[in-house]
Amino acid sequence: MKRCEVCGKSPTYGHSVSHANNKTKRRWLPNLQEVRAKMNNGALKRIKVCTQCIKSGRVMKAA
């Protein structure tokens, strides 16, 4: 599933709106990256996290 494993961010839903104001359903996906991260016990694990969690330092990437 398209969900950040740290903050839980998932797709948001809405409409594409044309110039003629026609509305069709669409969804915005979070920008997920698969990174090797250090867990609390010191182990390395591959997790999918959003770029905002990486930039804010909520995820400790393994070098």
C-alpha positions, 0 to 999 in steps of 0.5 A: 500500500502507498503509505509512509511507515513513519507518519502514516501519510497516504493518498489524498483524493479529489477532482481533476477540474477542466477548463469547462469545470468538468470534474473527474476523480483523481488521487495524489500519491505521497512521494515515497522512497525506499530507504535503509533505516536504522531502527531503535534496536540498531538493526537495519531495515528497508522501509518506505517513507515520505520525503518529508520524514527524510528531510525533517530527520524523523528517519535515520538513514543508514550510510 
